[in-house]
Amino acid sequence: MPNSRGLLPPLTFGLALLGQTLLLYWPSAASGPDVGLPLDKVAHVLLFAVVAAAGVWARVPTPVLVALLLAQAAVSEVVQGVLLDQRGAEWGDLAADVLGIAVGLTLALWWRGRSHTQSRSPLTGKSRT
């Protein structure tokens, strides 16, 4: 039986993916105050970045993770444009999704590489544990 730390990354990824799916396919988009920023696009970037980073943490193979998230981005825009009357498909949303995937992957892979390097002795290259 895996320990709780071993289950935390895949559970986090699963919950992040579930939350993303609910937000993307909810019948009406939440609207916030007009603060001069494209908050909708910022939300798309953050949403996809969090799921991408959680996927890296859960050790989902990068090509599988990228394919899954790109499919989610494309399908969500089609569904919003065709099936959800109060939502609409936007190329800008798709671009924000792709940017979020890139940001999340870049940061998570950098962090994983950094953590892996710091857990080894600089002199021998062997694990310090």
DSSP file with accessible surface (Angstrom, degrees, kcal/mol):
  #  RESIDUE AA STRUCTURE BP1 BP2  ACC     N-H-->O    O-->H-N    N-H-->O    O-->H-N    TCO  KAPPA ALPHA  PHI   PSI    X-CA   Y-CA   Z-CA
    1    1 A M              0   0  215      0, 0.0     2,-0.0     0, 0.0     0, 0.0   0.000 360.0 360.0 360.0 127.5    0.0    0.0    0.0
    2    2 A P        -     0   0   80      0, 0.0     2,-0.0     0, 0.0     5,-0.0  -0.327 360.0-112.9 -66.8 149.6    1.5    3.4   -1.0
    3    3 A N     >  -     0   0  109      1,-0.1     4,-1.2     3,-0.0     3,-0.4  -0.277  32.8 -99.3 -75.8 171.6    2.1    5.9    1.8
    4    4 A S  H  > S+     0   0  102      1,-0.2     4,-1.5     2,-0.2     3,-0.2   0.847 123.3  56.1 -64.3 -32.3    0.1    9.1    1.9
    5    5 A R  H  4 S+     0   0  202      1,-0.2    -1,-0.2     2,-0.2     3,-0.1   0.889 104.7  53.8 -66.7 -34.3    2.9   11.1    0.4
    6    6 A G  H  4 S+     0   0   40     -3,-0.4    -1,-0.2     1,-0.2    -2,-0.2   0.791 112.0  44.3 -68.7 -27.7    2.8    8.8   -2.6
    7    7 A L  H  X S+     0   0   71     -4,-1.2     4,-2.2    -3,-0.2     5,-0.2   0.700  96.2  77.5 -87.4 -22.8   -0.9    9.3   -3.1
    8    8 A L  H  X S+     0   0   88     -4,-1.5     4,-2.8     1,-0.2     5,-0.2   0.927  91.4  49.7 -60.4 -47.6   -0.8   13.1   -2.7
    9    9 A P  H  > S+     0   0   17      0, 0.0     4,-2.6     0, 0.0    49,-0.3   0.955 114.8  42.4 -60.6 -48.2    0.6   14.0   -6.1
   10   10 A P  H  > S+     0   0   62      0, 0.0     4,-2.6     0, 0.0    -2,-0.2   0.892 115.6  50.3 -67.4 -33.9   -1.9   11.9   -8.1
   11   11 A L  H  X S+     0   0  106     -4,-2.2     4,-2.7     2,-0.2     5,-0.2   0.918 110.9  49.4 -65.1 -41.2   -4.8   13.0   -5.9
   12   12 A T  H  X S+     0   0   49     -4,-2.8     4,-2.6    -5,-0.2     5,-0.2   0.928 112.1  48.1 -62.7 -44.2   -3.8   16.6   -6.3
   13   13 A F  H  X S+     0   0   28     -4,-2.6     4,-2.8    41,-0.3     5,-0.2   0.933 111.9  49.8 -62.0 -45.8   -3.6   16.2  -10.1
   14   14 A G  H  X S+     0   0   36     -4,-2.6     4,-2.5     1,-0.2    -2,-0.2   0.920 113.0  45.7 -60.2 -44.2   -7.0   14.5  -10.2
   15   15 A L  H  X S+     0   0  121     -4,-2.7     4,-2.8     2,-0.2    -1,-0.2   0.892 112.9  50.4 -67.5 -38.8   -8.7   17.2   -8.1
   16   16 A A  H  X S+     0   0   20     -4,-2.6     4,-2.6    -5,-0.2    -2,-0.2   0.924 112.3  47.2 -64.3 -42.5   -7.0   19.9  -10.2
   17   17 A L  H  X S+     0   0   40     -4,-2.8     4,-2.6     2,-0.2    -2,-0.2   0.911 112.7  49.5 -65.9 -40.3   -8.2   18.3  -13.4
   18   18 A L  H  X S+     0   0   97     -4,-2.5     4,-2.6    -5,-0.2    -2,-0.2   0.941 112.3  47.4 -62.8 -47.3  -11.7   17.8  -12.0
   19   19 A G  H  X S+     0   0   29     -4,-2.8     4,-2.4     1,-0.2    -2,-0.2   0.917 112.2  50.1 -60.8 -42.2  -11.9   21.5  -10.9
   20   20 A Q  H  X S+     0   0    1     -4,-2.6     4,-2.7     1,-0.2     5,-0.2   0.932 110.5  49.9 -61.2 -45.9  -10.6   22.6  -14.3
   21   21 A T  H  X S+     0   0   48     -4,-2.6     4,-2.0     1,-0.2    -2,-0.2   0.927 110.7  49.2 -61.2 -45.1  -13.2   20.5  -16.1
   22   22 A L  H  X S+     0   0   91     -4,-2.6     4,-0.7     1,-0.2    -1,-0.2   0.927 113.8  45.8 -60.8 -44.5  -16.0   21.9  -13.9
   23   23 A L  H  < S+     0   0  109     -4,-2.4     3,-0.4     1,-0.2    -2,-0.2   0.890 113.7  48.5 -67.4 -38.6  -15.0   25.5  -14.5
   24   24 A L  H  < S+     0   0    3     -4,-2.7    -1,-0.2     1,-0.2    -2,-0.2   0.836 119.9  36.2 -71.1 -32.7  -14.5   25.0  -18.3
   25   25 A Y  H  < S+     0   0   61     -4,-2.0    -1,-0.2    -5,-0.2    -2,-0.2   0.319  81.5 126.9-107.2   8.2  -17.8   23.3  -18.9
   26   26 A W     <  -     0   0  151     -4,-0.7    58,-0.0    -3,-0.4    -3,-0.0  -0.441  69.6-119.6 -64.0 139.0  -20.0   25.2  -16.4
   27   27 A P  S    S+     0   0   73      0, 0.0    59,-0.4     0, 0.0     2,-0.4   0.809  94.2  29.4 -57.1 -32.8  -23.0   26.6  -18.3
   28   28 A S  S    S-     0   0   52     57,-0.1     2,-0.2    59,-0.0    59,-0.1  -0.989  82.2-124.9-132.0 138.0  -22.2   30.3  -17.5
   29   29 A A        -     0   0   54     57,-0.5     2,-0.2    -2,-0.4    -5,-0.1  -0.495  29.2-114.1 -76.8 142.8  -18.9   31.9  -17.0
   30   30 A A        -     0   0  105     -2,-0.2     2,-0.4    10,-0.0    -1,-0.1  -0.525  29.4-148.9 -72.5 140.2  -18.4   33.9  -13.8
   31   31 A S        -     0   0  117     -2,-0.2     3,-0.1     3,-0.0    -1,-0.0  -0.942  12.7-167.2-115.0 138.3  -17.9   37.6  -14.4
   32   32 A G        -     0   0   56     -2,-0.4     8,-0.1     1,-0.2     7,-0.0  -0.493  36.8 -65.2-110.5-177.2  -15.7   39.7  -12.2
   33   33 A P        -     0   0   99      0, 0.0     2,-0.9     0, 0.0    -1,-0.2  -0.331  52.3-107.7 -68.8 151.1  -15.2   43.4  -11.8
   34   34 A D        +     0   0  155      1,-0.2    -3,-0.0     2,-0.1     0, 0.0  -0.731  50.1 159.2 -81.7 106.0  -13.8   45.4  -14.6
   35   35 A V        -     0   0   86     -2,-0.9    -1,-0.2     2,-0.4     0, 0.0   0.203  64.8 -99.7-113.3  12.3  -10.3   46.2  -13.4
   36   36 A G  S    S+     0   0   68      1,-0.3    -2,-0.1    -3,-0.0     0, 0.0   0.419  93.9 103.7  86.5  -4.1   -8.7   46.9  -16.8
   37   37 A L  S    S-     0   0  112      4,-0.0     2,-2.2     3,-0.0    -2,-0.4  -0.844  83.5-113.7-107.6 150.5   -7.1   43.5  -17.0
   38   38 A P    >>  +     0   0   81      0, 0.0     4,-2.2     0, 0.0     3,-0.6  -0.499  42.9 174.0 -78.6  76.1   -8.3   40.6  -19.1
   39   39 A L  H 3> S+     0   0   71     -2,-2.2     4,-2.7     1,-0.3     5,-0.2   0.822  72.3  60.5 -58.4 -32.0   -9.2   38.5  -16.0
   40   40 A D  H 3> S+     0   0   64     -3,-0.2     4,-2.0     2,-0.2    -1,-0.3   0.933 108.3  43.4 -60.0 -44.6  -10.8   35.8  -18.2
   41   41 A K  H <> S+     0   0   52     -3,-0.6     4,-2.5     2,-0.2    -2,-0.2   0.893 112.2  52.6 -70.3 -39.1   -7.5   35.2  -19.9
   42   42 A V  H  X S+     0   0   64     -4,-2.2     4,-2.7     1,-0.2     5,-0.2   0.924 108.8  51.4 -60.8 -42.2   -5.5   35.4  -16.7
   43   43 A A  H  X S+     0   0   52     -4,-2.7     4,-2.9    -5,-0.2    -2,-0.2   0.911 109.0  50.5 -62.3 -40.8   -7.9   32.7  -15.3
   44   44 A H  H  X S+     0   0   10     -4,-2.0     4,-2.2     2,-0.2     5,-0.3   0.930 111.2  48.2 -63.2 -45.1   -7.3   30.5  -18.3
   45   45 A V  H  X S+     0   0   30     -4,-2.5     4,-2.5     1,-0.2    -2,-0.2   0.957 115.6  43.9 -59.6 -49.7   -3.6   30.8  -17.9
   46   46 A L  H  X S+     0   0  105     -4,-2.7     4,-2.6     2,-0.2     5,-0.2   0.908 111.5  53.8 -63.7 -42.9   -3.7   30.0  -14.2
   47   47 A L  H  X S+     0   0   37     -4,-2.9     4,-1.7    -5,-0.2    -1,-0.2   0.937 115.2  38.8 -59.1 -46.7   -6.2   27.2  -14.6
   48   48 A F  H  X S+     0   0    0     -4,-2.2     4,-2.5    -5,-0.2    -1,-0.2   0.856 113.8  55.2 -75.5 -32.5   -4.0   25.4  -17.1
   49   49 A A  H  X S+     0   0   12     -4,-2.5     4,-2.7    -5,-0.3     5,-0.2   0.924 108.2  49.0 -64.9 -42.4   -0.7   26.2  -15.4
   50   50 A V  H  X S+     0   0   89     -4,-2.6     4,-2.6     2,-0.2     5,-0.2   0.932 113.5  45.6 -63.8 -45.6   -2.0   24.6  -12.1
   51   51 A V  H  X S+     0   0    1     -4,-1.7     4,-2.3    -5,-0.2    -1,-0.2   0.921 113.4  50.1 -66.1 -40.8   -3.2   21.4  -13.8
   52   52 A A  H  X S+     0   0    0     -4,-2.5     4,-2.1     2,-0.2    -2,-0.2   0.941 112.8  46.4 -62.1 -45.4    0.1   21.2  -15.8
   53   53 A A  H  X S+     0   0   33     -4,-2.7     4,-2.5     1,-0.2    -2,-0.2   0.912 111.7  51.0 -64.8 -40.9    2.2   21.6  -12.7
   54   54 A A  H  X S+     0   0    8     -4,-2.6     4,-2.2    -5,-0.2   -41,-0.3   0.885 108.6  52.9 -64.0 -36.2    0.1   19.1  -10.8
   55   55 A G  H  <>S+     0   0    0     -4,-2.3     5,-2.6     2,-0.2    -1,-0.2   0.902 108.7  48.6 -65.6 -40.0    0.5   16.6  -13.6
   56   56 A V  H ><5S+     0   0    4     -4,-2.1     3,-1.6     3,-0.2    -2,-0.2   0.934 111.2  50.6 -63.7 -44.3    4.3   17.0  -13.6
   57   57 A W  H 3<5S+     0   0  128     -4,-2.5    -2,-0.2     1,-0.3    -1,-0.2   0.883 108.9  51.5 -61.3 -36.7    4.2   16.5   -9.8
   58   58 A A  T 3<5S-     0   0   22     -4,-2.2    -1,-0.3   -49,-0.3    -2,-0.2   0.448 116.1-119.1 -80.2   0.5    2.1   13.4  -10.3
   59   59 A R  T < 5 +     0   0  168     -3,-1.6    -3,-0.2     1,-0.2    -2,-0.1   0.806  49.8 168.5  65.1  32.6    4.7   12.1  -12.8
   60   60 A V      < -     0   0   29     -5,-2.6    -1,-0.2    -6,-0.1     5,-0.1  -0.619  51.0 -97.7 -68.7 130.4    2.3   12.0  -15.7
   61   61 A P     >  -     0   0   83      0, 0.0     4,-2.8     0, 0.0     3,-0.4  -0.292  32.4-124.9 -54.2 133.5    4.5   11.5  -18.8
   62   62 A T  H  > S+     0   0   50      1,-0.2     4,-2.9     2,-0.2     5,-0.3   0.876 107.3  50.2 -53.9 -45.6    5.1   14.9  -20.3
   63   63 A P  H  > S+     0   0  104      0, 0.0     4,-2.3     0, 0.0    -1,-0.2   0.910 113.8  46.7 -62.2 -37.5    3.8   14.0  -23.9
   64   64 A V  H  > S+     0   0   83     -3,-0.4     4,-2.7     2,-0.2    -2,-0.2   0.927 113.4  48.9 -66.6 -44.4    0.7   12.4  -22.4
   65   65 A L  H  X S+     0   0    0     -4,-2.8     4,-2.6     2,-0.2     5,-0.2   0.932 112.5  47.2 -62.1 -46.0    0.1   15.5  -20.1
   66   66 A V  H  X S+     0   0   41     -4,-2.9     4,-2.8    -5,-0.2     5,-0.3   0.936 113.4  48.2 -62.5 -45.7    0.6   17.9  -23.0
   67   67 A A  H  X S+     0   0   60     -4,-2.3     4,-2.4    -5,-0.3    -2,-0.2   0.926 112.5  49.2 -61.7 -43.4   -1.7   15.9  -25.3
   68   68 A L  H  X S+     0   0   71     -4,-2.7     4,-2.5     1,-0.2    -2,-0.2   0.940 114.7  43.5 -61.0 -47.3   -4.4   15.7  -22.5
   69   69 A L  H  X S+     0   0    0     -4,-2.6     4,-2.5     2,-0.2    -2,-0.2   0.879 113.0  50.8 -72.1 -36.4   -4.3   19.4  -21.8
   70   70 A L  H  X S+     0   0   75     -4,-2.8     4,-2.5    -5,-0.2     5,-0.2   0.911 112.3  48.3 -65.1 -39.9   -4.2   20.5  -25.4
   71   71 A A  H  X S+     0   0   52     -4,-2.4     4,-3.1    -5,-0.3     5,-0.3   0.926 111.0  50.6 -64.3 -43.2   -7.2   18.3  -26.1
   72   72 A Q  H  X S+     0   0   26     -4,-2.5     4,-2.3    -5,-0.2    -2,-0.2   0.917 111.4  49.0 -60.1 -42.6   -9.0   19.7  -23.0
   73   73 A A  H  X S+     0   0    0     -4,-2.5     4,-1.5     2,-0.2    -2,-0.2   0.943 116.1  41.3 -63.4 -47.9   -8.3   23.3  -24.3
   74   74 A A  H  X S+     0   0   45     -4,-2.5     4,-2.0     2,-0.2    -2,-0.2   0.941 117.0  46.5 -68.5 -47.4   -9.5   22.6  -27.8
   75   75 A V  H  X S+     0   0   76     -4,-3.1     4,-3.0     1,-0.2     5,-0.3   0.902 108.9  55.9 -64.2 -38.9  -12.6   20.6  -26.8
   76   76 A S  H  X S+     0   0    0     -4,-2.3     4,-2.7    -5,-0.3    -1,-0.2   0.901 107.9  48.3 -62.9 -38.0  -13.6   23.0  -24.2
   77   77 A E  H  X S+     0   0   12     -4,-1.5     4,-2.1    -5,-0.2    -1,-0.2   0.911 112.5  48.4 -68.9 -39.4  -13.7   25.9  -26.7
   78   78 A V  H  X S+     0   0   94     -4,-2.0     4,-2.4     2,-0.2     5,-0.4   0.950 113.9  46.5 -63.6 -47.2  -15.7   23.8  -29.1
   79   79 A V  H  X>S+     0   0   31     -4,-3.0     4,-2.4     1,-0.2     5,-1.3   0.924 112.6  50.0 -62.0 -44.1  -18.2   22.8  -26.4
   80   80 A Q  H  <5S+     0   0    2     -4,-2.7     7,-0.3    -5,-0.3     4,-0.3   0.885 115.7  43.6 -62.5 -36.2  -18.5   26.4  -25.1
   81   81 A G  H  <5S+     0   0   43     -4,-2.1    -2,-0.2     7,-0.3    -1,-0.2   0.817 127.3  26.3 -78.8 -29.6  -19.1   27.7  -28.7
   82   82 A V  H  <5S+     0   0  106     -4,-2.4    -3,-0.2    -5,-0.2    -2,-0.2   0.848 130.5  25.8-103.9 -41.7  -21.6   25.0  -29.8
   83   83 A L  T  <5S+     0   0  120     -4,-2.4     2,-0.8    -5,-0.4    -3,-0.2   0.676 104.3  70.5-104.7 -20.6  -23.4   23.5  -26.7
   84   84 A L    > < -     0   0   32     -5,-1.3     3,-1.6    -4,-0.3    -1,-0.1  -0.873  58.9-165.0-107.2 106.2  -23.3   26.2  -24.0
   85   85 A D  T 3  S+     0   0  161     -2,-0.8    -1,-0.2     1,-0.3   -57,-0.1   0.820  88.6  47.4 -58.5 -36.5  -25.7   29.1  -24.9
   86   86 A Q  T 3  S+     0   0  144    -59,-0.4   -57,-0.5     2,-0.0    -1,-0.3   0.383 108.9  64.2 -90.2   4.9  -24.3   31.5  -22.3
   87   87 A R    <   -     0   0   35     -3,-1.6     2,-0.3    -7,-0.3   -59,-0.0  -0.767  65.8-157.0-119.5 168.2  -20.6   30.8  -23.2
   88   88 A G        -     0   0   36     -2,-0.3     2,-0.3     2,-0.0    -7,-0.3  -0.995  20.7-113.1-146.3 151.6  -18.6   31.4  -26.4
   89   89 A A        -     0   0   55     -2,-0.3     2,-0.4    -9,-0.2     3,-0.1  -0.673  35.4-176.9 -83.2 137.8  -15.5   30.0  -28.1
   90   90 A E     >  -     0   0   94     -2,-0.3     4,-1.7     1,-0.1     3,-0.3  -0.997  32.3-146.2-139.1 133.5  -12.6   32.4  -28.3
   91   91 A W  H  > S+     0   0  221     -2,-0.4     4,-2.6     1,-0.2     5,-0.2   0.850 104.5  60.3 -61.0 -33.9   -9.2   32.0  -29.9
   92   92 A G  H  > S+     0   0   34      1,-0.2     4,-2.2     2,-0.2    -1,-0.2   0.863 102.4  50.9 -63.2 -36.3   -7.8   34.2  -27.1
   93   93 A D  H  > S+     0   0    4     -3,-0.3     4,-2.5     2,-0.2    -1,-0.2   0.919 109.8  49.8 -65.9 -43.3   -9.0   31.6  -24.6
   94   94 A L  H  X S+     0   0   41     -4,-1.7     4,-2.4     2,-0.2    -2,-0.2   0.921 111.2  49.2 -61.8 -42.1   -7.3   28.8  -26.5
   95   95 A A  H  X S+     0   0   63     -4,-2.6     4,-2.5     1,-0.2    -1,-0.2   0.910 110.8  50.1 -63.3 -40.9   -4.1   30.9  -26.7
   96   96 A A  H  X S+     0   0    8     -4,-2.2     4,-2.5     2,-0.2    -1,-0.2   0.885 109.1  52.5 -64.9 -37.8   -4.3   31.6  -22.9
   97   97 A D  H  X S+     0   0    0     -4,-2.5     4,-2.4     2,-0.2    -2,-0.2   0.939 110.3  47.0 -61.8 -46.6   -4.8   27.8  -22.3
   98   98 A V  H  X S+     0   0   67     -4,-2.4     4,-2.4     1,-0.2    -2,-0.2   0.911 111.8  51.0 -63.8 -40.7   -1.7   27.0  -24.3
   99   99 A L  H  X S+     0   0   98     -4,-2.5     4,-2.8     1,-0.2    -1,-0.2   0.921 109.5  51.2 -61.3 -42.6    0.3   29.7  -22.5
  100  100 A G  H  X S+     0   0    0     -4,-2.5     4,-2.9     2,-0.2     5,-0.3   0.903 108.3  51.3 -61.6 -41.5   -0.8   28.2  -19.2
  101  101 A I  H  X S+     0   0    7     -4,-2.4     4,-2.6     2,-0.2     5,-0.3   0.949 112.5  46.6 -60.0 -46.6    0.3   24.7  -20.2
  102  102 A A  H  X S+     0   0   46     -4,-2.4     4,-2.6     1,-0.2    -2,-0.2   0.919 114.3  46.7 -63.6 -43.7    3.7   26.1  -21.2
  103  103 A V  H  X S+     0   0   55     -4,-2.8     4,-2.6     2,-0.2     5,-0.3   0.943 114.3  47.0 -64.7 -47.8    4.1   28.1  -17.9
  104  104 A G  H  X S+     0   0    2     -4,-2.9     4,-2.4    -5,-0.2     5,-0.2   0.926 115.4  45.0 -61.6 -45.2    3.0   25.3  -15.7
  105  105 A L  H  X S+     0   0   21     -4,-2.6     4,-2.8    -5,-0.3     5,-0.3   0.932 113.8  49.6 -63.9 -46.5    5.2   22.7  -17.4
  106  106 A T  H  X S+     0   0   94     -4,-2.6     4,-2.3    -5,-0.3     5,-0.2   0.945 115.2  42.3 -60.0 -49.6    8.2   25.0  -17.4
  107  107 A L  H  X S+     0   0  107     -4,-2.6     4,-2.6    -5,-0.2    -1,-0.2   0.924 117.3  46.3 -65.1 -43.9    7.9   26.0  -13.8
  108  108 A A  H  X S+     0   0   16     -4,-2.4     4,-2.7    -5,-0.3    -2,-0.2   0.910 114.5  46.3 -68.6 -42.0    7.2   22.4  -12.6
  109  109 A L  H  X S+     0   0   61     -4,-2.8     4,-2.4    -5,-0.2     5,-0.2   0.897 113.4  50.0 -67.7 -37.7    9.9   20.8  -14.6
  110  110 A W  H  X S+     0   0  151     -4,-2.3     4,-2.6    -5,-0.3    -2,-0.2   0.943 112.8  47.0 -61.9 -45.7   12.4   23.5  -13.5
  111  111 A W  H  X S+     0   0  140     -4,-2.6     4,-2.9     2,-0.2     5,-0.2   0.919 111.7  50.3 -64.3 -42.8   11.4   22.9   -9.9
  112  112 A R  H  X S+     0   0   77     -4,-2.7     4,-2.4     1,-0.2    -1,-0.2   0.926 112.9  46.5 -63.0 -42.1   11.7   19.1  -10.2
  113  113 A G  H  X S+     0   0   35     -4,-2.4     4,-2.3     2,-0.2    -1,-0.2   0.903 113.1  49.7 -65.4 -38.8   15.1   19.4  -11.7
  114  114 A R  H  X S+     0   0   90     -4,-2.6     4,-2.3     2,-0.2    -2,-0.2   0.927 112.4  46.6 -65.4 -45.0   16.2   21.9   -9.0
  115  115 A S  H  X S+     0   0   47     -4,-2.9     4,-1.2     1,-0.2    -2,-0.2   0.900 112.2  51.0 -64.9 -40.1   14.9   19.6   -6.2
  116  116 A H  H  < S+     0   0   99     -4,-2.4     3,-0.3    -5,-0.2     4,-0.2   0.915 111.3  47.7 -65.1 -41.3   16.6   16.6   -7.8
  117  117 A T  H >< S+     0   0   99     -4,-2.3     3,-1.3     1,-0.2    -2,-0.2   0.911 110.5  51.3 -66.0 -41.6   19.9   18.4   -8.1
  118  118 A Q  H 3< S+     0   0  106     -4,-2.3    -1,-0.2     1,-0.3    -2,-0.2   0.731 100.9  62.7 -71.8 -19.5   19.8   19.7   -4.5
  119  119 A S  T 3< S+     0   0   52     -4,-1.2     9,-2.3    -3,-0.3     2,-0.3   0.483  96.4  74.5 -84.5   1.5   19.1   16.2   -3.1
  120  120 A R  B <  S-A  127   0A  92     -3,-1.3     7,-0.2     7,-0.2     6,-0.1  -0.845  92.0-103.7-113.8 150.9   22.5   15.0   -4.4
  121  121 A S     >  -     0   0   30      5,-3.0     4,-2.2    -2,-0.3     5,-0.1  -0.500  22.8-140.5 -68.8 131.4   25.9   15.7   -3.1
  122  122 A P  T  4 S+     0   0  111      0, 0.0    -1,-0.1     0, 0.0    -4,-0.0   0.773  99.8  46.0 -66.5 -21.6   27.7   18.2   -5.2
  123  123 A L  T  4 S+     0   0  162      3,-0.1    -2,-0.0     1,-0.1    -3,-0.0   0.898 128.3  18.7 -87.5 -43.5   31.0   16.3   -4.9
  124  124 A T  T  4 S-     0   0   92      2,-0.2     3,-0.1     0, 0.0    -1,-0.1   0.671  87.0-132.7-103.2 -20.0   29.9   12.7   -5.5
  125  125 A G     <  +     0   0   37     -4,-2.2     2,-0.2     1,-0.3     3,-0.1   0.493  63.9 131.9  77.7   2.2   26.6   13.1   -7.3
  126  126 A K        -     0   0  149      1,-0.1    -5,-3.0    -5,-0.1    -1,-0.3  -0.567  68.3 -90.5 -88.6 155.4   25.1   10.5   -4.9
  127  127 A S  B     -A  120   0A  60     -7,-0.2    -7,-0.2    -2,-0.2    -1,-0.1  -0.302  25.7-142.4 -62.5 140.0   21.9   10.9   -3.1
  128  128 A R              0   0  158     -9,-2.3    -1,-0.1    -3,-0.1    -8,-0.1   0.543 360.0 360.0 -81.3  -8.3   22.3   12.5    0.4
  129  129 A T              0   0  164    -10,-0.3    -2,-0.0     0, 0.0   -10,-0.0  -0.332 360.0 360.0 -87.2 360.0   19.6   10.3    1.9
